[in-house]
Amino acid sequence: MVVRVEVLYSPTCANHLMWLEKLKKMVESLGEDVMIEETDIWDHPEAMRKYWSSIWPTFKEGYIHYFILVAVNGKVLDWYWDLEKVAEAIRKEIEAEKRNS
């Protein structure tokens, strides 16, 4: 039973390193049932195909330089910047997996 947290980010995003560190600490505090997977979309552009976003065409053309996407067990979170809401989504997935096992 593992909850998978995927973080797709652009290294050109000014605050991605700070935000990723905060997210990693929060995920670690939730226990061993949570796995975080970071993907630099410049190095792995194929990862963008998994999740559609209306900003991707603009991003890919170089008009914007920020990009962070968080998905918990494949569900994209629209409010990735709110760590408490990310933690809440993770806890819900942990509880759902416990009920289903």
Secondary structure, DSSP 8 states (H G I E B T S, - for coil): --EEEEEEE-TTSTTHHHHHHHHHHHHHHT-TTEEEEEEETTT-GGGGGGS--TTHHHHHTTS----EEEEETTEEETTTT-HHHHHHHHHHHHHHHHHH-
